[in-house]
Amino acid sequence: AAETARAERWAAARVAPWIDAPERALAPLAAIAGGDDPLLAPVAAEAGWAIASRLEPGDLAAREVPLAPLREARGAWAAVAADESARADLRRLAAFTADALGQLAPEPAAEPAE
């Protein structure tokens, strides 16, 4: 049963870039990429980068995608990138993914103090 669940997660991560609204998969993929499964983590990291690198601002706006979840996903990918226990190649992909998401959904400007 555990191997079946693992295989299903692997398959889901592999197809995530091609689902409708793939940005919804970014945070769950970051959690998998930051995990210690040597089969799932690289697949999740590759899928996250594939999604983030293909997202277009105009498409996100046309679909009225809220930016807050993208910012949250960016934080999750940045955490993977900063995790020194993660593989170097996965950290690099996580950093690329976080950067791409940061460009799509920058943090809102801070309100000036009065």
C-alpha positions as CSV (number, residue, x, y, z in Angstrom):
1,A,0.0,0.0,0.0
2,A,2.8,2.4,0.8
3,E,4.6,1.7,-2.5
4,T,1.3,2.3,-4.3
5,A,0.8,5.6,-2.6
6,R,4.4,6.6,-3.4
7,A,3.9,5.6,-7.1
8,E,0.7,7.7,-7.2
9,R,2.5,10.7,-5.7
10,W,5.3,10.3,-8.2
11,A,2.9,10.1,-11.1
12,A,1.0,13.1,-9.8
13,A,4.2,15.2,-9.5
14,R,5.2,14.2,-13.1
15,V,1.9,15.4,-14.6
16,A,1.5,18.5,-12.4
17,P,2.9,20.9,-15.0
18,W,0.1,20.0,-17.4
19,I,-3.0,20.2,-15.1
20,D,-5.5,23.0,-15.3
21,A,-4.3,25.8,-13.0
22,P,-0.9,24.2,-12.3
23,E,0.0,27.0,-9.9
24,R,-2.2,25.2,-7.3
25,A,0.3,22.4,-7.2
26,L,3.3,24.6,-6.3
27,A,3.1,24.6,-2.5
28,P,2.4,20.8,-2.3
29,L,5.3,20.2,-4.7
30,A,7.6,22.3,-2.5
31,A,6.8,20.1,0.5
32,I,7.6,17.0,-1.5
33,A,10.8,18.5,-3.0
34,G,12.0,19.4,0.5
35,G,11.3,15.9,1.7
36,D,13.8,13.1,2.0
37,D,12.4,10.7,-0.6
38,P,15.1,10.2,-3.2
39,L,12.6,9.3,-5.8
40,L,9.9,11.9,-5.2
41,A,12.0,15.0,-4.2
42,P,13.7,15.4,-7.6
43,V,10.5,14.8,-9.6
44,A,8.7,17.4,-7.4
45,A,11.5,19.9,-7.8
46,E,11.6,19.5,-11.6
47,A,7.8,19.9,-11.7
48,G,7.8,23.0,-9.6
49,W,10.4,24.6,-11.8
50,A,8.5,23.5,-15.0
51,I,5.3,25.2,-13.6
52,A,6.9,28.4,-12.4
53,S,9.0,28.9,-15.5
54,R,5.9,28.6,-17.7
55,L,3.5,30.8,-15.8
56,E,2.7,34.1,-17.6
57,P,1.6,37.2,-15.8
58,G,-1.1,37.9,-18.5
59,D,-2.5,34.4,-18.2
60,L,-2.6,34.6,-14.4
61,A,-4.4,38.0,-14.6
62,A,-6.9,36.7,-17.2
63,R,-7.7,33.7,-15.0
64,E,-7.9,36.1,-12.0
65,V,-5.4,34.0,-10.0
66,P,-4.8,35.6,-6.6
67,L,-1.2,36.4,-5.9
68,A,-1.2,35.5,-2.2
69,P,-1.0,31.7,-2.8
70,L,1.8,32.3,-5.2
71,R,3.7,34.3,-2.6
72,E,3.1,31.5,-0.1
73,A,4.4,29.0,-2.6
74,R,7.4,31.2,-3.2
75,G,8.1,31.1,0.5
76,A,7.9,27.3,0.6
77,W,10.3,27.0,-2.4
78,A,12.7,29.6,-0.8
79,A,12.7,27.4,2.4
80,V,13.7,24.4,0.3
81,A,16.4,26.4,-1.4
82,A,17.8,27.4,2.0
83,D,17.7,23.9,3.5
84,E,21.3,22.8,3.7
85,S,20.3,19.2,4.2
86,A,18.6,19.1,0.8
87,R,20.6,18.0,-2.3
88,A,22.4,20.8,-4.0
89,D,20.7,20.3,-7.4
90,L,17.3,20.4,-5.7
91,R,18.2,23.5,-3.8
92,R,19.2,25.2,-7.0
93,L,15.9,24.2,-8.7
94,A,14.0,25.4,-5.7
95,A,15.9,28.8,-5.8
96,F,15.0,29.2,-9.5
97,T,11.4,28.4,-8.7
98,A,11.2,30.8,-5.8
99,D,12.8,33.5,-8.0
100,A,10.3,33.0,-10.8
101,L,7.4,33.1,-8.4
102,G,8.9,36.3,-6.8
103,Q,8.8,37.9,-10.2
104,L,5.2,36.9,-10.8
105,A,4.0,37.8,-7.4
106,P,6.3,40.3,-5.7
107,E,5.7,41.2,-2.1
108,P,3.4,44.2,-1.8
109,A,5.2,47.4,-0.9
110,A,5.2,48.2,2.8
111,E,2.9,51.0,3.9
112,P,5.0,54.1,4.8
113,A,5.1,54.7,8.6
114,E,3.4,57.8,9.7
